[in-house]
Amino acid sequence: KPLGMQGAAFHWTGDSSTGKTGALHAAASVWGSPTEQVHSWRQTSNALEYTCALHNDMTMVNDELRELDAKEAGAVAYMQGNGKGKGRAHHAGGLREPVAWRIVMLSSGELGLADHIASAGQKHYSGQEVRFIELDADGGAGLGMWNDVSACAEGGEQFTDALKKFAARYHGTAGRDFLRHLVKHLDLLPTWWRSHEAAFAGHYRPADAGGQVLRVMGAFCLAGFAGELAARFEVVPWQRGAALSAAGR
């Protein structure tokens, strides 16, 4: 919100047992217990409105897209990205104020959004793609989602299990620590953001990129910026530049 950026959703898609759920648990542990922070897609669109609103200005994590009614999936993609629920009439007449939010969503599923929508015989649109960004969960290293599991020599599956175990045990501190630093530097955020945005675009902006590509690039740029701030604030152990590089890839 301080940067005037829109929300976005990143959806990991691929076969089961690649580590998608483990990755969601690790991300959710930033804010709290994964058992409380990782939600199911098995909700109506009306219920999802209020779930989004409960996570306003935070991260929302939903697992297994297939559990969302395929007939509602397209509308849900627009709704979460636009940050506003349905208009509704007030019981006393007139209109009620719509439920609103600004979130970054992490999602997973064996199906991508386009395939899920198609299963209901509906058409998929580019406006949904830029709001619901699909990523292949296969890291390409034969380790499921991961391309480096040196912290767990047994392999990708064991690495995922370790992530889930530690996320269940240690959670809720990194997000609060990040916010403590963030509020102290709100006046510097625009300057830092302009510098980061210029560096990111300089390295990764495709030639002749159109508006749709730039919107998706902006979502990755924002995620990289948050990671760079976490390194600057020493909330995380990775080196400065690592988050920018990861988002760029």
C-alpha positions in Angstrom: 0.0 0.0 0.0 2.7 2.6 0.7 4.0 2.0 -2.8 0.6 2.2 -4.5 1.0 -1.3 -5.9 -1.8 -3.7 -6.7 -2.1 -7.1 -5.2 -1.1 -10.3 -7.1 -1.4 -14.1 -6.9 1.3 -16.6 -7.6 0.1 -20.1 -8.3 2.5 -23.1 -8.2 1.2 -25.9 -10.5 2.5 -29.4 -11.1 2.3 -33.0 -10.1 1.7 -34.0 -6.5 4.7 -34.7 -4.2 6.9 -32.0 -5.7 6.9 -29.9 -2.5 4.2 -27.4 -3.3 2.4 -27.7 0.0 5.7 -27.6 1.9 6.6 -24.4 0.2 3.3 -22.9 1.2 3.8 -24.0 4.8 7.2 -22.3 4.8 5.8 -19.1 3.4 2.9 -19.1 5.8 5.2 -19.6 8.8 6.4 -16.0 8.3 3.1 -14.9 9.8 2.0 -17.7 12.1 1.3 -21.4 12.4 0.8 -23.0 8.9 -2.2 -25.0 10.2 -3.9 -21.6 10.8 -2.4 -19.7 7.9 -2.8 -22.2 5.0 -6.3 -22.3 3.8 -8.2 -24.6 1.5 -9.6 -23.5 -1.9 -12.7 -25.4 -0.9 -14.8 -22.3 -0.4 -17.6 -20.4 -2.2 -16.7 -17.2 -3.9 -18.7 -15.3 -1.1 -16.6 -17.0 1.6 -13.4 -16.2 -0.3 -14.3 -12.5 -0.3 -14.2 -12.4 3.5 -11.1 -14.6 3.7 -9.3 -12.1 1.4 -10.5 -9.2 3.6 -9.2 -10.9 6.7 -5.8 -11.0 5.1 -5.8 -7.3 4.0 -2.3 -5.9 3.6 -0.8 -9.4 4.2 -0.2 -12.7 2.5 -3.0 -15.2 1.8 -2.1 -18.8 1.3 -4.5 -21.3 -0.4 -3.7 -24.9 -1.2 -5.1 -27.1 -4.0 -7.0 -25.1 -6.6 -8.9 -28.2 -7.8 -11.1 -27.9 -4.7 -12.5 -24.5 -5.9 -15.6 -24.9 -8.1 -14.3 -24.7 -11.7 -17.4 -22.6 -12.7 -16.3 -19.9 -10.2 -12.6 -20.0 -10.8 -12.4 -17.4 -13.5 -14.5 -14.9 -11.5 -12.4 -15.6 -8.4 -9.2 -14.8 -10.3 -10.6 -11.4 -11.2 -12.0 -10.7 -7.8 -8.9 -11.4 -5.7 -6.7 -9.4 -8.2 -9.1 -6.4 -8.3 -9.3 -6.3 -4.5 -13.0 -5.8 -4.2 -16.0 -8.1 -3.6 -19.5 -8.1 -5.1 -21.8 -5.1 -4.8 -24.7 -5.9 -2.6 -27.9 -4.2 -1.7 -28.5 -3.1 1.9 -31.5 -4.5 3.7 -32.7 -1.0 4.3 -32.3 0.1 0.7 -29.3 1.4 -1.2 -26.0 -0.3 -1.6 -23.6 -1.7 1.0 -19.9 -0.8 0.9 -18.2 -3.6 -0.9 -15.6 -5.7 1.0 -12.1 -4.6 -0.1 -8.6 -5.8 0.4 -5.0 -5.6 -1.0 -3.2 -8.9 -0.7 -0.4 -11.1 -2.2 -1.7 -14.6 -2.6 0.3 -17.8 -2.8 -1.6 -20.8 -4.2 -0.9 -24.4 -5.4 -2.6 -27.1 -7.4 -2.0 -30.0 -9.7 -4.0 -28.0 -12.3 -3.4 -24.5 -13.5 -6.1 -21.9 -13.7 -6.7 -22.2 -17.4 -7.1 -26.0 -17.3 -9.4 -25.7 -14.3 -11.6 -23.2 -16.0 -11.6 -25.3 -19.2 -12.8 -28.3 -17.2 -16.1 -26.4 -16.7 -16.3 -25.6 -20.4 -15.5 -21.9 -19.9 -13.0 -19.6 -21.7 -9.8 -18.4 -20.1 -8.8 -14.7 -20.5 -5.5 -12.9 -20.4 -6.9 -10.6 -17.7 -7.0 -13.7 -15.4 -3.4 -14.6 -16.3 -2.0 -11.3 -15.2 -3.9 -11.5 -11.9 -3.2 -15.2 -11.3 0.4 -15.8 -12.2 1.2 -19.5 -12.9 4.6 -21.0 -12.1 5.8 -24.5 -12.9 6.5 -26.2 -9.6 9.2 -28.4 -11.1 12.6 -26.8 -10.3 14.3 -28.8 -13.1 16.9 -30.3 -10.9 15.2 -33.6 -10.2 14.4 -32.4 -6.7 10.7 -31.4 -7.1 10.3 -27.7 -6.4 13.9 -27.3 -5.2 17.1 -26.7 -7.0 19.3 -26.8 -3.9 18.7 -29.1 -1.0 22.2 -29.1 0.4 20.7 -28.4 3.9 19.1 -31.9 3.7 21.3 -34.4 2.0 18.7 -37.1 1.6 16.9 -35.4 -1.3 13.9 -33.2 -2.3 11.1 -35.1 -0.6 13.1 -35.2 2.7 13.8 -31.5 2.3 10.1 -30.7 2.0 9.3 -32.8 5.1 12.0 -30.9 7.0 10.5 -27.6 5.9 7.1 -28.6 7.1 8.4 -29.8 10.4 10.3 -26.7 11.2 7.5 -24.4 9.9 5.2 -26.1 12.4 7.7 -25.6 15.2 9.0 -22.1 14.5 6.6 -19.5 13.1 5.2 -16.0 13.4 8.3 -14.1 14.3 9.8 -13.1 10.9 6.7 -11.2 9.8 6.5 -9.2 13.0 10.2 -8.4 12.9 9.9 -7.2 9.3 7.0 -4.9 10.2 8.9 -3.4 13.1 11.7 -2.3 10.8 9.3 -1.4 8.0 7.3 1.2 10.0 10.5 2.9 11.0 11.5 3.4 7.4 8.2 4.3 5.7 9.6 7.7 4.6 12.5 6.0 2.8 10.5 3.3 1.1 9.7 5.4 -2.1 13.3 6.1 -2.7 14.4 2.5 -2.0 11.6 1.3 -4.3 12.6 3.5 -7.2 16.2 2.3 -7.0 15.1 -1.3 -6.8 12.5 -1.0 -9.6 15.1 0.6 -11.9 17.6 -2.1 -11.2 15.1 -4.8 -11.7 13.8 -3.4 -15.0 17.3 -2.8 -16.2 18.1 -6.5 -15.8 14.9 -8.3 -16.6 12.4 -6.1 -18.5 11.8 -7.8 -21.9 12.2 -5.7 -25.0 9.0 -4.1 -26.3 7.1 -5.5 -23.3 3.3 -4.7 -23.3 1.1 -3.7 -20.4 0.2 -7.2 -19.5 3.9 -8.3 -19.2 4.8 -5.2 -17.3 2.0 -5.9 -14.7 3.3 -9.4 -14.1 6.9 -8.1 -14.0 5.7 -5.5 -11.4 4.4 -8.4 -9.2 7.8 -10.1 -9.3 9.6 -6.8 -8.7 7.5 -6.2 -5.6 8.2 -9.7 -4.3 11.9 -9.2 -4.9 11.8 -5.8 -3.1 10.2 -7.4 0.0 13.0 -10.0 0.0 15.7 -7.3 -0.3 14.2 -5.3 2.5 14.1 -8.5 4.7 17.9 -8.9 4.0 18.5 -5.2 4.7 16.7 -5.5 8.0 18.6 -8.7 8.8 15.3 -10.6 9.3 16.6 -13.3 7.0 20.1 -14.8 6.5 20.4 -14.5 2.7 22.7 -11.9 1.0 21.6 -8.6 -0.5 20.8 -9.1 -4.1 19.7 -12.7 -3.7 15.9 -11.9 -3.6 16.2 -9.6 -6.6 18.0 -12.3 -8.6 15.5 -15.0 -7.6 12.5 -12.9 -8.6 14.2 -12.1 -11.8 14.7 -15.7 -12.7 
